[in-house]
Amino acid sequence: MPTTKRTLDELADLGRDIFDRQVWPTLRLEDDGKFVAIDVDTSDYEIDADDFAAVSRLRSRKPAADAWLTRSGFPTTCRIGVVA
């Protein structure tokens, strides 16, 4: 299983920066809610409605990707717990 060579905070900071500068401006209305997998080393990314598909496509092109995953239009990638 691939692991990051950075702390999780460093990975998140790099991922958010790349998302804000390079990915967000290219998103279309239909991309809202989709997952974005970003290689923080190269700034390459993949977008898909399925998180696993986005990461898999990114890793198929960049096997050593230091990947960060986010969800377009959401403050967090996923929510854990019971929603009342």
ZINORZI-V36048 format. One line per field, one symbol per residue. phi: phi as a letter, one per 30 degrees, with the letter a starting at -180 (. if undefined). psi: psi as a letter, one per 20 degrees, with the letter a starting at -180 (. if undefined). A space follows every 10 residues. Layout:
# ZINORZI-V36048
phi = ???
psi = ???
This chain:
# ZINORZI-V36048
phi = .dbdccdddd dddddddded dcdedcdced dejddbcbdd dcidabbadc dddddddddd dbececdbcb bdibdbdacc kccd
psi = pqrqjrrhgg gggggggggg hhggiiqrhi ipiqqoppoi hijqrqpqip gggggggghh hnhjpnqppr ppjqhrgrpp app.
